[in-house]
């Protein structure tokens, strides 16, 4: 099920790219976060989890979460600037 969600997110980012010629980072980061959580669950159920792997996955998830937060903030900032410029031109 999580693999399907990853594929949907990646296809959504491709559709967005072909329609606007811009790549939204949030779709890709969402897919990466789900993929990492999926890998953590698979490793957990195989009972092959060691503490160093847990720390690595956790650090990677923190980095991806920070990247997603920055991407959302930058998108909102860009959208606000575009709206302000459009309002001034009217």
Steps between C-alpha positions, in 0.01 A plus 500: 500500500779744584676418174185598315494831686862565401418431136195729514708784646770460238248490216331808644831683497553401136154627403569826684834536323355446152212742561699786657863420412579531871585217732331520841738363756226421752362212292842342467587546868163354603573193291850473650364523855245226434767286335734534800219414742413201282861380511505545878187288535638226274826491695312496829281206399805305378656552845819636341490838674810618686541832687732657242246437225227653715712812553574525129134467401400751767759754391395458137134551593588818692690633198213414266252664736708817515536498122124465459436786742741726313346400167150589622618834639681586177195405293274721711749785476524465122122489471464813714756687291323396181165614637644833617655568160175408328302735727739790431472454124122537509 
